[in-house]
């Protein structure tokens, strides 16, 4: 594997940490590199600690590495609150401003390589200068990014602020580069340098986070209505859609709460408009009753649930995969519905589009399970190789001789999907509510009607052809990892590292979580002698979900841990080698 370079820029809220990190990532994209930037905040509304966590490489990367090679601290404000999120490599370089005090013990204990650069003092020498721009010039130089790419991104970002702001920022970049040049002995080996930059390769790449990709995929698939209540870490989906839905004739409504938003989406979908709402765990809990209504009335809609640490308010700014149980099993009664999950940041777009097409084709709610690690991490990635799908609904078309009472909205069809009319269509009148009903929609308490509709709703999900998007399979080793969602990329990198160690590992990453694609999963496991289930949860929700439906190889290791720390490839690789050792002993 080609090396990558990981760095962190830290400081107090308002110091411009995220601006510097974003400009670094944009410059890397302009230079033809790949990379990602995660954001770390405390739970406070304003102020507090902040860190931009970047990884740059000459190959696609969508998960953090095990250690950081460079830490640039604008100041040390509250860094002890998230020091455990900043594991430093043994030879990592720490750049500190001596004007903000000594290096905290939690950082000093990890590395002996320290250089002091007076970022604030250098900025004060420049009219309108800012320390974060000095840090940007220094960090880009240490990371081997071309100066021209950094300057281009800064000019574009600050153009609206006027010539003086741009001039000051460029001067700060120069000061930062000069400071870095004075410490060339401290520079680190990086993946590529200015001579290897190829800006022509950046033209076709995406620079976006998972929430933006989710909005894009939903819009491309035909979503034209969104109602939602802002909640961390899902709000960027709403912000992205708010500026773009009107351009295609759509609308976004900021509802008064999550109950109102889900019911508005049900109403829009009932009227024939593909609809989506976005939320996180607490909001999904409030939507459960209405999702049951949508199942019973067979109304399509998509709920994009961007998971965070829970329960209750939990840690809104950190990631976990712990809404799986409520997404799959949380609806009351027998309420079959679809649950899907993207396998990466860029994959949020095609998976969101797939969720919309499934909802419309099956006339059922689809829960799209993303999480904070996917939703709020920005990446440089290649776009999907195939076009995003567009939604199609089985629509009711009245016949010229049909009597007014002929339409049966919930007719028993071979595949369970019945034609759906729009309000006001002649001959297409029906009642859509949550009561058990006849095939015409008339409320009923008869066992025949209840069982018939239960079978119908289950049949349409079980008999549907979900195609190749059910999951991804990489490799053919006798040792396998099964995973999902944001755990996919660190697991994939662990498999790549295992291959470099001579250990062949098969990776199976599921997108379709419910109904679980049992036949496809068991086929993908053919020849596997031992298996490891990798997930970001405390109790192994994914492992237990798989055990409930599928036959897994023996032994199967349930490897899981909760947030708020991200999953890293090295710890998964260590577990793989442990499982391999167990296999060798057993053999």
Secondary structure, 3 states (H helix, E strand, C coil): CCCEEEEEEEEECCCCHHHHHHHHHHHHHHCCCEEEEEEEECCCCCCCEEEEEEEEECCCCCCCCCCEEEEEECCCCCHHHCHHHCCEEEEEEEEECHHHCCCCHHHHCCCCEEEECCHHHHHHCCCCCCHHHHHHHHHHHHCCCCHHHHHHHHHHHHHHHCHHHHHHHHHHHHHHHHHHHCCHHHCCCCCCCHHHCCHHHHHHEEEEEHHHHHHHHHHHHCCCEEEECCCCCCHHHHHHHHCCHHHHCCEEEECCCHHHHHHHHHHHHHCCCCEEEEECHHHHHHHHHHHHHHHHHCCCEEEEEEECECCCCCECCCCCCCCHHHHHHCCCCCCCCEEECCCCCCHHHHHHHHHHHHHHHHCCEEEEEEEHHHHCCEEEEECCCCCCCCCCCCECCCCCCCCCCCCCCCCCCCCCCCCECCCCCCCCCCCCCCCCECCCCCECCCHHHHHHHHHHHHHHHHCCCCHHHHEEEECCCCEEEEEECCHHHHHHHHHHHHHHCCCCEEEEEECEEECCCHHHHHHHCCCCCEEEEEECCCCCHHHHHHHHHCCCCCCEEEEECCCCCCCCHHHHHHHHHHHHHHHHHHC
